[in-house]
Amino acid sequence: MTDENPLSSPRDMPPDKPQHTSAENSRELSGTLLDEQNLLTITEISRICSVQTEYIVELVEEGLIAPETSPEVAEKDQPRTWRFTGTHMRQARIASHLQSDLGVNTAGVALALQLLDEVETLRARLEAMGATRSR
């Protein structure tokens, strides 16, 4: 991973779909809770994260997220065959916010994602230790 070819700011890119009018924005928001069983296409994750599909491709190429591919698919390097989990979506959103809101470069985003993952692992260990001690 290098900073020679930094990712462009995802918020600077035009959206895939036209902007909503204020009447559309006043509608109630709804959504689906994603877990690791629900897989998203590159188009879906791009829409959910409000970024261009090219930004998701760049995240994958930089090794910041690693999409799932089924073993029987011969075209593993084709973005249309990639599938993303809720964890991937969360990582893409964090990467987008770090770059567009805070101006963090690619190496900084990679470090932040790695540290957040380690914090989650440590918290899970602490919770497990606490659960075994309370028995």
Sequence and secondary structure as in RCSB ss.txt:
>XXXX:A:sequence
MTDENPLSSPRDMPPDKPQHTSAENSRELSGTLLDEQNLLTITEISRICSVQTEYIVELVEEGLIAPETSPEVAE
KDQPRTWRFTGTHMRQARIASHLQSDLGVNTAGVALALQLLDEVETLRARLEAMGATRSR
>XXXX:A:secstr
  SSS    GGGS  SS    HHHHTS        TTS B HHHHHHHHTS HHHHHHHHHTTS   B  TT S 
TT GGG BB HHHHHHHHHHHHHHHHH   HHHHHHHHHHHHHHHHHHHHHHHHHHHHT 
